[in-house]
Amino acid sequence: MKIKSIDDIPSEIPAMPGARGVTLQWLITSKDGAHHYALRLFTLEPGGEIPVHTHKDMEHEIFVIEGEALLNDGISEIPIKKGTAIFVPPNEKHGFRNIANQPFKFICVIPIFQ
């Protein structure tokens, strides 16, 4: 078992064209001994955005832990807020825009490809 404090995990800026006001923390990775899934925390500051994008052959499981945002599925923008769970299948468009005056935070679980 491995236990970590979020305060000890550095934030990084995702290398995604068009992303702004976003930080990412890798909470659990293969470096921690995980073989199947990585656990990440994204924070979008007010007005922050992750542009619409897809991931080939990779699903996401997302859980919103704080704030409000719009989820863009490439067709429309869907309001989401704290307590929302989202499944994004492989190759499906998705992006987020923080519409509130507080940070928008979500947990994102992705597969680890070895």
Solvent accessible surface area in square Angstrom, and as a share of the most:
residue,aa,sasa,rsa
1,M,223,1.00
2,K,108,0.46
3,I,148,0.75
4,K,78,0.33
5,S,52,0.33
6,I,81,0.41
7,D,128,0.66
8,D,115,0.60
9,I,20,0.10
10,P,112,0.70
11,S,68,0.44
12,E,86,0.39
13,I,140,0.71
14,P,22,0.14
15,A,114,0.89
16,M,54,0.24
17,P,124,0.78
18,G,57,0.55
19,A,28,0.21
20,R,130,0.48
21,G,42,0.40
22,V,7,0.04
23,T,49,0.28
24,L,9,0.05
25,Q,24,0.11
26,W,82,0.29
27,L,22,0.11
28,I,53,0.27
29,T,26,0.15
30,S,60,0.38
31,K,190,0.80
32,D,30,0.16
33,G,46,0.44
34,A,23,0.18
35,H,122,0.54
36,H,131,0.58
37,Y,122,0.47
38,A,4,0.03
39,L,56,0.28
40,R,26,0.09
41,L,7,0.03
42,F,17,0.07
43,T,17,0.10
44,L,0,0.00
45,E,81,0.36
46,P,65,0.41
47,G,40,0.38
48,G,1,0.01
49,E,45,0.20
50,I,11,0.06
51,P,31,0.20
52,V,60,0.34
53,H,37,0.17
54,T,64,0.37
55,H,43,0.19
56,K,160,0.68
57,D,88,0.46
58,M,36,0.16
59,E,58,0.26
60,H,6,0.03
61,E,59,0.26
62,I,6,0.03
63,F,92,0.38
64,V,0,0.00
65,I,65,0.33
66,E,58,0.26
67,G,6,0.05
68,E,87,0.39
69,A,0,0.00
70,L,26,0.13
71,L,19,0.09
72,N,41,0.21
73,D,46,0.24
74,G,39,0.38
75,I,164,0.83
76,S,55,0.35
77,E,78,0.35
78,I,71,0.36
79,P,105,0.66
80,I,13,0.07
81,K,129,0.55
82,K,141,0.60
83,G,50,0.48
84,T,37,0.21
85,A,79,0.62
86,I,25,0.13
87,F,112,0.46
88,V,6,0.04
89,P,44,0.28
90,P,55,0.35
91,N,90,0.46
92,E,83,0.37
93,K,109,0.46
94,H,6,0.03
95,G,2,0.02
96,F,6,0.03
97,R,83,0.30
98,N,4,0.02
99,I,83,0.42
100,A,21,0.16
101,N,152,0.78
102,Q,84,0.37
103,P,41,0.26
104,F,0,0.00
105,K,56,0.24
106,F,3,0.01
107,I,37,0.19
108,C,1,0.01
109,V,39,0.22
110,I,15,0.08
111,P,27,0.17
112,I,34,0.17
113,F,138,0.58
114,Q,158,0.70
